[in-house]
């Protein structure tokens, strides 16, 4: 009997510029293959949640996705807050860094 695996769609997406920047950071910092990109949320006082974005090892609470050639880890409990979020990278004169576009944020 064969087992059919269902591909699980990642709750977040990345723009092409974000993927390129993350790969550049991974190579520059010599991040090993046993690390992946952690995406999550953490409590943040009056302004609500803060987003987490950084390279880390996988833990037992994580779901793993492959996005743009990167291993992406996300705690299962965080998915409800991140579904539909897009992560972008801007490298302009007035704005440089990652931005989190979350249609669920109020």
C-alpha positions as CSV (number, residue, x, y, z in Angstrom):
1,X,0.0,0.0,0.0
2,X,1.4,3.4,-0.9
3,X,1.2,6.4,1.3
4,X,0.2,9.7,-0.3
5,X,1.6,12.8,1.4
6,X,-0.4,15.9,1.2
7,X,1.7,19.0,0.6
8,X,1.0,21.6,3.3
9,X,1.0,25.1,2.2
10,X,3.0,27.5,4.3
11,X,0.9,30.1,6.2
12,X,3.3,32.9,5.2
13,X,4.8,34.0,1.9
14,X,8.0,35.9,1.0
15,X,8.7,38.3,-1.8
16,X,11.5,37.6,-4.2
17,X,13.6,40.4,-2.6
18,X,13.1,39.0,0.9
19,X,14.2,35.5,-0.3
20,X,17.3,36.9,-1.9
21,X,18.2,38.9,1.2
22,X,17.7,36.0,3.5
23,X,19.8,33.7,1.4
24,X,22.5,36.4,1.3
25,X,22.4,36.7,5.2
26,X,22.5,32.9,5.5
27,X,25.6,32.7,3.3
28,X,27.3,35.7,4.9
29,X,26.8,34.4,8.5
30,X,27.7,30.8,7.5
31,X,24.4,29.4,8.8
32,X,24.6,25.6,8.7
33,X,22.1,23.4,6.9
34,X,20.7,22.1,10.2
35,X,19.3,25.6,10.9
36,X,16.2,27.1,9.2
37,X,14.5,30.4,9.2
38,X,12.2,30.8,12.2
39,X,9.1,32.9,11.7
40,X,6.8,33.6,14.7
41,X,5.3,36.0,17.1
42,X,6.0,37.0,20.6
43,X,3.9,39.0,23.1
44,X,4.5,42.7,22.9
45,X,2.7,44.8,25.5
46,X,0.4,47.6,24.5
47,X,1.1,47.4,20.8
48,X,0.2,43.7,20.6
49,X,2.5,41.1,19.0
50,X,6.1,41.5,17.7
51,X,7.3,39.3,14.8
52,X,10.2,36.9,15.1
53,X,12.5,36.4,12.1
54,X,15.9,34.7,12.5
55,X,17.8,31.5,11.9
56,X,17.4,28.8,14.5
57,X,17.3,25.0,15.0
58,X,14.0,23.1,14.7
59,X,12.3,22.2,17.9
60,X,9.5,19.6,18.6
61,X,6.7,22.2,18.4
62,X,7.6,23.4,14.9
63,X,6.1,22.8,11.5
64,X,8.6,22.9,8.7
65,X,8.0,24.4,5.3
66,X,10.2,24.9,2.2
67,X,9.8,28.4,0.8
68,X,12.0,29.7,-2.0
69,X,14.8,27.2,-1.2
70,X,14.8,28.0,2.5
71,X,13.8,25.8,5.4
72,X,11.2,27.7,7.4
73,X,10.2,26.8,11.0
74,X,7.1,28.0,12.7
75,X,5.5,26.9,15.9
76,X,2.2,25.3,15.3
77,X,0.5,27.7,17.7
78,X,1.7,30.8,15.9
79,X,0.1,29.9,12.6
80,X,-3.2,31.4,13.5
81,X,-1.6,34.8,13.9
82,X,0.5,34.5,10.7
83,X,-1.9,33.0,8.1
84,X,-1.8,35.2,5.0
85,X,1.2,37.2,6.1
86,X,3.7,38.4,3.4
87,X,7.3,39.2,4.4
88,X,9.1,41.8,2.1
89,X,12.6,43.3,2.0
90,X,13.1,47.0,1.1
91,X,16.5,48.5,0.4
92,X,15.7,52.1,-0.4
93,X,17.1,55.3,0.8
94,X,14.4,56.0,3.3
95,X,13.5,52.5,4.3
96,X,15.7,49.5,4.6
97,X,14.7,46.2,6.3
98,X,12.1,43.5,6.4
99,X,8.4,44.4,6.6
100,X,5.6,42.2,7.7
101,X,2.3,42.7,5.8
102,X,-0.3,40.9,7.9
103,X,-4.0,41.2,6.7
104,X,-5.1,39.8,10.1
105,X,-3.4,42.5,12.2
106,X,-5.7,45.1,13.7
